[in-house]
């Protein structure tokens, strides 16, 4: 089941608006592809995944990123996508309509092993976002006990995100 926007917002509020922690050297990493209009949702996902032992890179938390999108931005994003073990696409109406998000996903698709790319489908009320990709990539969904699981395309069984 897709992660609800309200659950992500609640997690963001519990974690604190801009909480950034330092990463352990042995911690697994993931690049988060998302719309900047979904900052609160991104922070909520970051909080959920941190509990599972995954450090989520969010570009606007990176003080080395240029303030305005440019060729330098694209180069830094490419480097970070390659440096992170996982690539996650936070599927919302904003990311689906973004100019940058499809570019990032396409870049990751060409450079990363497919088993290291996952869609994070979301639900806002009655609308689910990300269905266009769930047959192509793994997905991170709410599992049957309320935690986060990772599922292969077209399957209903998976394993805990903490196991990735």
C-alpha positions as CSV (number, residue, x, y, z in Angstrom):
1,X,0.0,0.0,0.0
2,X,1.4,3.4,-0.9
3,X,2.6,5.6,1.9
4,X,0.1,8.3,2.8
5,X,1.1,12.0,2.6
6,X,-0.4,12.4,6.1
7,X,1.9,9.7,7.6
8,X,4.9,11.4,5.9
9,X,4.0,14.8,7.3
10,X,3.5,13.4,10.8
11,X,6.9,11.7,10.6
12,X,8.5,15.0,9.5
13,X,6.9,16.9,12.4
14,X,8.0,14.3,14.9
15,X,11.6,14.4,13.6
16,X,11.8,18.2,13.5
17,X,11.6,20.5,10.5
18,X,15.2,20.3,9.3
19,X,16.8,17.7,11.4
20,X,20.1,16.6,9.7
21,X,22.3,14.0,11.4
22,X,25.8,12.9,10.5
23,X,26.1,9.6,8.7
24,X,28.1,6.7,10.0
25,X,30.8,5.4,7.7
26,X,29.1,2.0,7.5
27,X,25.6,3.3,6.9
28,X,23.7,2.5,3.7
29,X,22.9,5.5,1.6
30,X,20.1,6.5,-0.8
31,X,19.6,9.4,-3.1
32,X,16.1,10.9,-2.9
33,X,14.6,12.1,-6.2
34,X,11.7,14.3,-5.3
35,X,10.0,17.6,-6.0
36,X,11.2,20.5,-3.9
37,X,7.5,21.3,-3.5
38,X,7.3,18.1,-1.4
39,X,9.9,19.1,1.3
40,X,7.8,18.0,4.2
41,X,7.1,14.6,2.6
42,X,10.8,14.2,1.9
43,X,11.7,14.9,5.5
44,X,9.1,12.4,6.6
45,X,10.5,9.7,4.4
46,X,14.0,10.6,5.6
47,X,12.8,10.1,9.2
48,X,11.1,6.7,8.4
49,X,14.2,5.4,6.6
50,X,16.6,6.7,9.2
51,X,14.8,4.4,11.6
52,X,15.5,1.5,9.2
53,X,19.3,2.4,9.1
54,X,19.3,4.1,5.7
55,X,20.8,7.6,5.3
56,X,18.7,9.5,2.8
57,X,20.5,12.2,0.8
58,X,18.3,15.2,0.0
59,X,19.9,17.8,-2.3
60,X,18.5,20.9,-0.6
61,X,20.2,19.8,2.7
62,X,23.5,19.8,0.9
63,X,25.2,23.2,1.5
64,X,27.6,22.6,-1.5
65,X,24.7,22.7,-4.0
66,X,24.3,25.9,-6.1
67,X,21.4,28.1,-5.0
68,X,19.9,28.1,-8.5
69,X,19.7,25.1,-10.9
70,X,22.6,25.0,-13.4
71,X,25.0,22.7,-15.2
72,X,26.9,22.6,-11.9
73,X,23.7,21.3,-10.2
74,X,23.4,18.6,-12.8
75,X,27.0,17.5,-12.3
76,X,26.7,17.4,-8.5
77,X,23.4,15.4,-8.8
78,X,25.1,12.9,-11.1
79,X,28.0,12.5,-8.7
80,X,25.7,12.0,-5.7
81,X,23.4,9.5,-7.6
82,X,26.5,7.4,-8.3
83,X,27.9,7.7,-4.8
84,X,24.7,6.6,-3.1
85,X,24.0,2.9,-2.9
86,X,20.3,3.3,-3.7
87,X,18.2,5.6,-5.8
88,X,14.7,6.3,-4.5
89,X,11.9,8.2,-6.5
90,X,9.3,9.8,-4.2
91,X,6.2,9.6,-6.4
92,X,3.8,12.5,-5.9
93,X,1.8,14.7,-8.3
94,X,4.6,17.3,-8.0
95,X,7.5,14.9,-8.8
96,X,5.5,13.3,-11.7
97,X,5.1,16.8,-13.2
98,X,8.7,18.0,-12.4
99,X,11.3,18.7,-15.1
100,X,14.2,17.4,-13.0
101,X,12.7,14.2,-11.5
102,X,12.3,12.3,-14.8
103,X,15.9,13.4,-15.8
104,X,17.3,12.1,-12.5
105,X,15.3,8.8,-12.8
106,X,16.5,8.4,-16.4
107,X,20.1,9.0,-15.3
108,X,19.9,6.5,-12.5
109,X,18.2,4.0,-14.8
110,X,21.2,4.1,-17.1
111,X,23.9,4.1,-14.4
112,X,22.7,2.0,-11.4
113,X,21.7,-1.6,-11.2
114,X,17.9,-1.9,-11.4
115,X,17.8,-3.7,-8.1
116,X,19.2,-0.5,-6.5
117,X,16.4,1.7,-7.8
118,X,13.0,1.9,-6.0
119,X,9.9,3.9,-6.4
120,X,8.2,5.2,-3.3
121,X,4.5,5.4,-4.2
122,X,2.4,7.8,-2.2
123,X,-1.3,8.4,-1.6
124,X,-2.9,11.8,-1.1
125,X,-6.5,11.1,-0.1
126,X,-7.9,8.9,-2.9
127,X,-5.1,9.3,-5.5
128,X,-2.1,7.0,-5.7
129,X,1.0,8.3,-7.3
130,X,3.8,6.3,-9.0
131,X,1.8,3.5,-10.6
132,X,3.5,4.3,-13.9
133,X,6.7,2.9,-12.6
134,X,5.8,0.0,-10.3
135,X,6.0,-2.5,-13.1
136,X,9.5,-1.3,-14.0
137,X,11.2,-0.9,-10.6
138,X,11.2,-2.2,-7.1
139,X,8.9,-0.2,-4.7
140,X,8.9,0.8,-1.1
141,X,5.5,0.4,0.4
142,X,3.8,0.0,3.7
143,X,4.0,-3.7,4.6
144,X,1.3,-5.8,6.2
145,X,2.4,-4.9,9.7
146,X,2.7,-1.1,9.2
147,X,6.4,-0.9,8.6
148,X,8.2,-0.2,5.3
149,X,8.9,-3.1,2.9
150,X,10.6,-3.3,-0.4
151,X,8.9,-5.3,-3.1
152,X,9.9,-6.4,-6.6
153,X,7.8,-5.3,-9.6
154,X,4.4,-7.0,-9.8
155,X,4.7,-8.8,-6.4
156,X,2.9,-8.5,-3.1
157,X,5.6,-10.2,-1.0
158,X,8.8,-8.4,0.0
159,X,11.1,-7.9,2.8
160,X,11.7,-5.2,5.4
161,X,13.6,-2.1,4.3
162,X,16.0,-2.6,7.1
163,X,17.2,-5.7,5.2
164,X,18.3,-3.8,2.1
